[in-house]
Amino acid sequence: MAFFGIPFVVIGLYLIFGRFVVEAKQRASTHYAVTTQRIIIVSGLFSRGVKSLNLRTLSDLSLSEGSSDYGSIFFGGGSPFSFMFRGFSSSPGMGSQLGPHFDQIQGARSVYETIRNAQQAA
């Protein structure tokens, strides 16, 4: 009976501390690239996933900046209710709701302008 509470303690510790460790590892293993034709996102902790977006067919592009030099760039739609989840972009499991995006990158405004220029040239 004494072991009954252990799973609840472990889950609680993950929710308080562990999710930040997992998020840091996810960010460290995610790489972004912008070419003259495509936007490429390579991510994954245990298995690598590659997302490639054609600049010519990219319909929506939006920038969300914070008070610092960091921000996020969102591509295309995602879920119809994705606008509700943008404040939770760093929460684990929200990536599928948001659609493809560059998450909390430094120099977001500069990268956004680079993508817009590449999109116009494509």
N, C-alpha and C positions, 0 to 999 in steps of 0.2 A: 504494500500500500504506500510505502514511502517513495517509491519510484514513480508514482502516478503524476506528480507535479513537474517532473523533469522535462517532459516535452513542452509544457507550457512555458517554462523558464527559458528553454532554448529558443522557442519561437519569439518570445518577448525580447530576448537579447538580440536576435537577428533584426527585429523591427526597430529597435532602438539604435543599434550600432552597426550590425552586419550589412544592412542595405547600403550604407555609405561606402563600405569597403568594396562591395560588389560593384557599385556604381563607379568607383575610382578605377577598378580593374577594367571595367567595360570601356570607360573613356580612354584609358591608356592603350587598349588594344584596338581602338577604332581609328581608321585613317581615312582622310578625305582628299579628293583630287578633282581639279577642274582642268579639262582639256579644251581644245577648240571645238570639239564635237560632243563631249559628254561630261556628265558629273558622275563620279564614282565614289561609292561609300563601301569600305571594307570593314566588317565588324564581326564580333563574336568572341566569346571566351573559350569555349570548348570546341566549337567548329566554326570555321570561317564562312561568312556569307558575303557575297558581293552584290551590290545594287548599282545598276548602271542606268542613268537617265539621259536620253537624247535631248540636247539643248533645243533642237528645232520643234520638238513636240511637247516641250514643257509649257504647260498652260499657266500655272500660277507660281509666283515667286514672291515671298514676303520675308521681311527682316524684323526681328524682335531684338532690340538692344536694351541692355541694362545701363546703369549709371557709369560702369567702367567700360573698358575697351572690348569686353566680351559680349557676345550675342548669339542668337540662333537664326538660321536661315531655313525656311520651310519651302519645299518644292511640291507642287501639285496639290491634290486634294487630300487623300487619306479618308478617314471616316467623315461622314457629313456633319458630325458633331465635334470634330477635332478642335475647333476654336475653344471649346470648353476645357480642353486638357492642356492647352499651351502653357499654362502656369505650372503644370506638373511635368514638364518635359524631362526633368532629371529623375523622376520617380521610376523605379524599375517596373517594367511591363507597360509603360505608356507609349513606347515607340510604335507599337502596332496601331494605336489610335491616332497618332500624329501623322503618319505617313513618312516618307523619306525627308530627312532634314540634317543639316549640320548643327550639332548641338553644342552650345556654349563654347564657341571658338573665339580665339583672340583676333582682333582686327576684323570683326564681322562686317562692318560697313565697307571696308576695302575689298573683302572677298565678295560681298554682294555686288559691288560695282564691277568687279572683274567678271562675274557671272553674267551680268547684264550686258557688258561689252561683248563677251564671247557669244552670247545669245543673239545679239544684233548682227554679228559678223557671220554667224552660221547660216 
